[in-house]
Amino acid sequence: MFVLEYKVKPKPNQIEAINEAIRTTQFVRNKVLRYWMDNRGVGKTELFR
């Protein structure tokens, strides 16, 4: 599990970049989880490729 934590006084463009990174992380996590659920028997090494 990823834990994303930050303490900053960000500028608007930095806020957008942080939000994009969070959305990307959630997207990848959900895609990997869906792949694992649809293809039982898949090991850890296949998930990280």
C-alpha positions in Angstrom: 0.0 0.0 0.0 1.2 3.5 -0.8 1.0 6.2 1.7 1.2 9.7 0.2 1.9 12.4 2.7 3.0 16.0 2.2 3.2 19.2 4.1 3.6 22.2 1.9 2.2 25.6 1.1 1.7 24.7 -2.6 1.1 27.0 -5.5 -1.9 26.2 -7.7 0.2 24.3 -10.3 1.7 22.2 -7.5 -1.7 21.3 -6.2 -2.7 20.1 -9.6 0.4 18.0 -10.0 -0.2 16.4 -6.5 -3.8 15.7 -7.4 -2.7 14.1 -10.7 -0.2 11.9 -8.9 -2.9 10.7 -6.5 -5.3 10.0 -9.3 -2.6 8.1 -11.2 -1.7 6.0 -8.2 -5.3 5.1 -7.5 -5.8 4.2 -11.2 -2.8 1.9 -11.3 -3.8 0.3 -7.9 -7.4 -0.3 -9.2 -6.1 -1.8 -12.5 -3.8 -4.2 -10.7 -6.5 -5.2 -8.3 -9.0 -5.9 -11.2 -6.3 -7.9 -13.1 -5.6 -10.0 -10.0 -9.4 -10.6 -9.4 -10.0 -11.6 -13.0 -7.0 -13.9 -13.3 -6.8 -16.0 -10.2 -3.4 -17.7 -9.7 -1.5 -14.6 -10.7 1.5 -14.2 -8.4 3.2 -11.1 -7.1 5.9 -11.0 -9.8 3.2 -10.9 -12.6 1.5 -8.0 -10.9 4.7 -5.8 -10.8 5.5 -6.3 -14.5 
